[in-house]
Amino acid sequence: TGPKTSALQMASVIQKFDKSFFTVSQKKEFDKYADNINEQLQGIVTAKQLDEQRGLFALLSQQVYELAKLFEVNQTLYYDYCPMALNNKGARWLSEIREIKNPYLGSSMLTCGSVEEILE
C-alpha cells in the first residue's frame, strides 16, 4: 500500500482506539499524542510530493515512538535509524521486525540503517 492509504488506515485505528481502560491522566496524554499523530497523518494524505510525506513520516515516527515508550508495549519493536535519510539529516522509524526495511530511501537503499533501540 502507498503512504496515503497507510496514513488513512492508521488514522482509523487511532480514532477507534479503546481508551476505556486508561486513567484520566493516561487519556490526556494519549489524546495529546493522537492529535499530533492525526495532524501528521492528514499531512501525509494531502502532501503532493514524496519528500514531504517522508518528512511528515519522520515526525509521525517520533510521536508513535514516544507514545509506545509512555504506555509500554506488549510486543518487541525496533527503533531504527538511518543517518542518510532526509538529505543526510537522519531519521528514525519503528518496526516490528529486526531486519532493516528503510522507508526513507526507497528500494535502492532499503537496508540502510541500524537498530538504535529495542522496545519490549
Rosetta blueprint (number, residue, H / E / L):
1 T L
2 G L
3 P H
4 K H
5 T H
6 S H
7 A H
8 L H
9 Q H
10 M H
11 A H
12 S H
13 V H
14 I H
15 Q H
16 K H
17 F L
18 D L
19 K L
20 S L
21 F L
22 F L
23 T L
24 V H
25 S H
26 Q H
27 K H
28 K H
29 E H
30 F H
31 D H
32 K H
33 Y H
34 A H
35 D H
36 N H
37 I H
38 N H
39 E H
40 Q H
41 L H
42 Q H
43 G H
44 I H
45 V H
46 T H
47 A L
48 K L
49 Q L
50 L H
51 D H
52 E H
53 Q H
54 R H
55 G H
56 L H
57 F H
58 A H
59 L H
60 L H
61 S H
62 Q H
63 Q H
64 V H
65 Y H
66 E H
67 L H
68 A H
69 K H
70 L H
71 F H
72 E L
73 V L
74 N L
75 Q L
76 T L
77 L E
78 Y E
79 Y E
80 D E
81 Y E
82 C E
83 P L
84 M L
85 A H
86 L H
87 N H
88 N H
89 K L
90 G L
91 A E
92 R E
93 W E
94 L E
95 S E
96 E L
97 I L
98 R L
99 E L
100 I L
101 K L
102 N L
103 P L
104 Y L
105 L L
106 G L
107 S H
108 S H
109 M H
110 L L
111 T L
112 C L
113 G L
114 S E
115 V E
116 E E
117 E E
118 I E
119 L E
120 E L
